[in-house]
Amino acid sequence: MKITYRGWPGHYCRADSCIFRLNTLVEHNNKFIVISTSGNMRINNIMEMVSPSHQAHYETFIFYSHDQDPVYHDADPSRQIHLPPPFQPYILGKDNDLQANENHYSAVQIVCSMLEKGEL
C-alpha cells in the first residue's frame, strides 16, 4: 500500500477558489484511487458553499484514476466511488478545516481497508 499526499486539487471545477484542498493517491496491487477534499471556497472574499444542494462548505470525493494517465493517476470523475455509511462526503459549517481534514483522512483509511479486503 502506497499513500501519496499531493499538492494540487484532485477534483471540483472551482477548486482554484478553495482555500482548503487535499489530494491523496492510494496505490495497491496496480489500482489507483484518488481521495480529494475541497472547501472553504472564497468568491470576492466571501465564503461560498462548494455544494449548495447539500448546504456544504467542504466535500470529499473518491475516484478511480484515469486509465490513460500512467504518470499522475489523476481522478477520473466518471468513475466515482461512494464509500459506505457512516462516511459522509459533505461537511457543513464555515471555516471547518479541521473537521474536513479529519474526514479526508478517514476516507483514506476506509479506502486502504477496502483495497486490502479486495472490495475495490
ABEGO torsion letter per residue (X at the ends): XBBBBBABBABEAAAAABABBBBBBBBBGGBBBBBBBBEGBBBGGBBBBABAAAGBABBBBBBBBBAABAAAGBBBAABBBBBBOABBABBBEBGAAAAAAAAAAAAAAAAAAAAAAGAX
